[in-house]
């Protein structure tokens, strides 16, 4: 029976529900906090009722009498003006609550209550009794007494107030007796009210997360561009949404790379292969070999570029390690030296003797630099130079070609994009491959227009 109950769908849902856990935890914490706050107060009321009211009230009476002293023309106290409640207390219980006023020599000047003694209450000089509670016996009964000092016209006077223990205990019992029950009911009502209101607050707080969950469930390969909205998401959950969106971004890139590869391979290889077949069929003597070679070379280059693009679009294809960027730059220059000579372009490396290694995939860095430098060679006029300076934070490639237009700069890294009027053969994938490699390494690859020429900047 118990197992059947625990297996119930709604039981399992609430057992693992974040809302239920927060609700129960919050109620438990609130009840415990209120109980801990109330416990010391209830303990003090139960064990120290006199200290909870009698001393405090006696001290306040002394302050009220001191503040309400009135003086005659000679500067001597002749009356005490207090609020109605305090005056009523002195009048209704003259044997239980009383005050007296003395001068600096201990002479009685004013008094209330029924105490025929003219001497100050307490043991010791008035100056030593100031601001000190003392237990005294008046008319054979115990009292709490306090003495306060005040100065008027450079004369010091002392006000003493006394409250009997019997009066203090009776008032404490009447005043504090209902408090334990009142506090208990208050804690219970506050806990119940909080428990009823908290689900609505929690639902409102977690509503953006619910919306994000619904949006996440709707994401399929057909709409990988959908992203979860992180607006109004709680700060504690926002990193999860950001990470999920980043994962979607990587998933979209991988899926798009795969689809682009399949579509581009079919599209780009179809025309050269068809042309190659037609040329062979129409020319049995295999004449015009240069054209065939050109098409075959272009086809091979397209295949290589497509394969590179598919590879660099997936992070798992990288092999990271410590790489000497200067050695890679020299390898690129050596690899492209012959092509540069064919175009009558000079490659100029500007770099220090040593630079600290970087964490990268060596082959990917080689491909990135090779594509950019090769692109610069293609666009450089004969007799010009391609400058390749390097420092601790960047590698740059600058040519003296026609340059790019400002509105074309954002498109140079797009796949299959070629500048209008481009004169050299290409697939429009070389710079897209460079961008993919830079993104995978968290580098920044940018392009700037020069006058004349173009500069590509790879920042580490």
N, C-alpha and C positions, 0 to 999 in steps of 0.2 A: 504493500500500500504506500509506504513512504517512498520507495523507489519510483513508483508510478507518479506520485506527486512531484518528485524532484525532476522527473523527465518531462513534465508538462512544459509546453513551449513558453508560456508566459512566465513560468517560474524561472526557467533557464535565462530568459531575456532579462528579467529584473535582477537575477543573481549576478550577471555580468554587465549590467547597465551602468554606465558612468554616472547618469543622473541619479539612479538609486543610491549608488555609493556616496556621491556627494551629499545627497539629501540626508542619509543616515549619519554620515560623518559630521555634517554641519549641526544637526540636531543634538548629537551626542556632545560635541564640543561646546555648543551654546549652553546646554543644561549643566555640563560640568563647570563651565566658567562662571555661570550665575551662582551655582552652589558654592564654589570656592570663594566667591566674593561675599556671599551672605554668611558663610560658616563662621568666620572670625567675629562678625558683628553679633550673630546670635550667641556665640560663646561668651562674648563680653557682656551682653545683656543678662545672660543667665548667671554668670559668676561674679560680675562686677557692676551690679546695677547702680550702686551709689556713685561710683566713679563715672558712670556713663551719663548721669544727670545731675546729681547733687553738686559735685564740684564745679561742673561747667556752669550750671545755673547760678551758683553762688558767686562765681567769678564775674559773670555778666551783671549780676545785681550790683556788685561793687563798682564796676565800670559805669553803670547807669547813674549811681549815686554820685560818683566822682564828677562825671560830666555835668550833672544837674545841680551842683552846689551853687548857692546864691550867697552873696556877701553884702555886709552892711557898709556904711561909709568908712568905717575903720578897717575894712578889708577882712573882717572876720566872718566865717560861715554862720548864717542865721537860718537857712532853710535848704532843703534839697528838692528840686523839681524833677520828677521822673515820669515815665509814661503811665498811662492809666492802669495797665495790667500789673506793673511792678508796684505802683502805689496801692492797688487793691490787695496784692499779696502781703505787703507790709501791714495793711490795716486788718485783714481778715485772720491772719495768723501771727499776731504779735509775739507769741511765745515760741514760735517755730522759725520765723524768718525775721531778722532784725539787722539794723546797721547802727554804727556809731562813728562820730567824727572827732578827732583829737588834734590838738596843736603839736608843735614840735617838742613840747615839754611833757606831753602825755596828759594834758588837761582836756577833760571831756567838754566838747562844745555843742554837739548835736547827738541825739539818739532816738531810736525807735524801739518798739518792743517793751517787754517787761523784764528788765534787768536792773536792779537797784545799784549795782556796783558801778563806781566811777573810774575804775582802773581799766586800762586796755586789756583785751583778751589775749591770751597766749603767754608764752614764756620768752622773755628777752625784750630788748629794746625795740621800739616801733621800727626804727631804721633797719634792724636786722630781720624783721618779720615781713618786710615789703615783698610782694609778689610770691609769697610762700603760703601754701595750704598747710594748716595746722589743726590737729585734733584738740579741741578744748572742751571743758565741762562748764556749762552755764546752768545755774539753778539745779545742779545735780544730774543733768542730762548731757549726753555727748552731742557735740556740734562739729560741723566743718566750718573753719574760719579762714578768711584771707584778708590781707592788708594791702591797700594800694596807697601810694603817695601822690600828692599833687602840690603844685606851687602856685601861689597867687600873691602878687605884689611882693615878691622876694621872700614870702613866708611859706613854709612847708607845713602842710596839713596831711593827716592820715585818715583814710576811710577804712573801717573794718565792717565786713558783713559776715553773718553767721546763719547757717541753715542746719536745723536739727536732723539727726540721723533718722528719727522716726518719720518726720515729714518727708525726707528724701526717699526713704524706702517705700513709703505708701504711694508717693507720686510716681516713683519708678515702676511700681507694680501696675498702677493704673495706666501709665503711659506706654510701657513696653510689653505688657502682657499679651496684647493682640498681635504684636509684631511677628513672632515666629510663624503663626498661621497666615498672616498677611503676606509675609515673604514667601512662604511655601506656595501659596496660591499664585502669587505674582510670577514666580519661576515657572510654575506649571502652565499658566495662561500664556506667558511670553514664549515658552517652548512650543506650545500648540499653535499659536499664531504664526510663529516663525516657520514651523513645519508646514502649515497650510499655504503660506505666502511664498515659500522658497521655490516650489516647483514652477510657479509662474515666472519668477525671476530667472531661474535656471533655464527654462524654456526660451525665454527672450534672449539670454546670453548665448545659448548654444544654437539659436536659430540660424545664424550664418553658417555654422558648421553643417547643419542639416541640409541647407541649400547647396553647400559645396559637395556634400555626399551624393545628393540627387544628380548634380551636374557630372560628378565623376562616374556615376553608373551609366550615364548616357554616352560616354566617350567610347567610340569604336574606331576601327581602322579607317572607316569612311569619314570621320570627323576628328582626326588627330589634332587639328588646329585649335580645338576647344581648350580653354584654360579656366581653371577655377578662380573665381573672384575672391581676392583676399581683403576686400574692403569690409570694414566692421568686424573682421575676424579677431577674436581675443588674442592678445600678444603671445600667450603661451602656446596657442595652436597655429599661429601664423607661420612659424618656421616649417611646420608640417605641410601647409598648403604651398609654400614657396618651393619646398623640396619636391612635392608632387608635381608641380608645374614644370620644374626643371627636368624631372624624369620624363614627363610628357614631351618636353622639347627634344630630349635626346631620342626618345622613341620615334617621334615624328621624323627627325633627321635620318635615323636609320632606315625607317620604312620608306621615306621619300628617296633616299639614296638607292635603295634596292629597286624601287619602281623606276626611278630615272635610269638606272643602269640597264634594266631589261628593255625599257622603251627606247633609250638612246642607242643601245647596241643594235636592236632590230632596225631602227630607223637609219642610223649612220652607216651601218655596214651594208645595207641593202643596195644603195645606189652604186658604191664602188664595185661591189661584187657583180652587180648586173652589168655595169660598164665593162668590167674586165672580161666577163663572159662574152659580151657582144663583140668586143675588139678581137678576141681570139677567134670567134666564129667567123667574123667578116674578113679576117686577115690570116688565111691558112699559112702564109709564109712567115708569120710572126714578125712582120715589119712594125716600124714605129715603136720600138721597144722602150724608148725614153718615156713615152706617155704611159705605157703599162707600168714601168718602174715607178713613175710619179704617183700613179693611183695606188699601187701596191704599198708604197711607202706611206702615203697618207692614211690608207686603211690601217696599216700596222700602228701608226702613231695614234689614231683614234682609239684603237683597241687598248693600247697601253694607257692612254689618258683615262679611258672609262674604268679600266681595272684599278688605276691609282685612285680615282675618285671613290670607287666603291670601297677600297681598302681604308683610305684616310677618313671616311665618314663613320667608321666604327672604331671606338676607342680600344676595344680589345685587340685590335690588330697592331697596336704600338708596343714597342719594346723599349722602355725608358731606362736610361742610365746616364752616367757622367760623360759629357761630350765636349770635345775641344772644338769650339766653333771656328777657330782660326784654321784648323786643319781641314774642316769641312769646306770653308771658303776657298782654300787653295785647291781642294779636289774639284770643286765646281769650276773654278777658273781653268784648271788643267783639262777638264772634260770638255769645256766649251771653247777652248782656245782655237781649235781648228775651224769651228763654225764662225768664230769672230774674225779669223783671218779671211775666210771666204767672203764675209761681208765688209772686209777692210775696216774693222772696228777693233780698237784696242781696249782690253780689259785692264783696269788699274785698281789694284788692291791697296787700300789705305788702312793699315792696322798696326797696333803695337806688337811688340815682340811676344808678349804673353797676355792672356786674359784668363780669369778663373773659369773653370768648366761650368756648363749649365746642365740641368736635368732635362733630358730630351731623348727623342728617338733619332738616332744619327741618320738613318736612311730617310726619315721624313724631313729632317732639316735639309738634307742634301737635295731632295726633290723640290722643296719649297724655294730654296735659293736658285736651283737650276732653272726652274720655270720662270722666275722673275728676271734673272740675268738673260736667259734665252729670249724672253719677250723684249727686253731692252735692246738686245742685239738686232732683232728683227726691225725695230723702229728707229734705230740709229742711222744717220746718214753716213755714207762712206767717208773715211778719214777722221771720224769723231772718236770719242772715248766713252766708255761706260765706267763710271766711278763707283767703287764698292768700298766705302769706309766702314769701319767697325770700332765700337768702343765698349765699355763695360755694360751698357744698357741697351744697345741697339746695333743693327746692321742696316745700312742703307744702300740702295741701288739707284743711280741717277743716269739718265741718258740725255742726249741732245736732239731727240726726235721732235716730231710735230706737237707732242703733248696731248693732253686731253682737255675737253671742255668741262666747265664747272658742273654742268648738269649731268655729265656722263660719269663723273667720279664715283657716285654711289653704285653704279651698275657694273663697274669693271670686275667685281668679284662674283657676279652672277653667273650661273652655269649657262653655257652656250651663247653668252653675249659677246658680240664682237663689235668693235667701234665701226661706225659707218665709214665706208671708204677704205677699210683695211686692205692692204696690198699683199700681205703674205698669207700663205695657207695656214689655217689653224682650226681648232675645234671649239674654241671658246670655253675650254675646261681647265686650262693651265692655271689661271689665277683663282678659279673656284677651288681647285685642289689646294692651292696655297692658303686660302682662307680657312678651309677645313682643318688643315694641319695646325694653323695658328690657334684656332678655337680649341682644338684638342689639347694643346699645350698651355692654354690660357695666356697666349701672347697677344699683342695688339699689332695688327697689320693694317697700315693706312697708305693712302696715295695722295701726293701733292702735285699740283701743276707748277712747272717751272717756266722760265722764259729764256730760251726755249727748253723743251724737254719735260720729263716726268720723273718724280722721285717716289720710290716705294720705301717705306720705313717699317722695319720689323723691331718692335720693342719687347724686351724680355720682362 
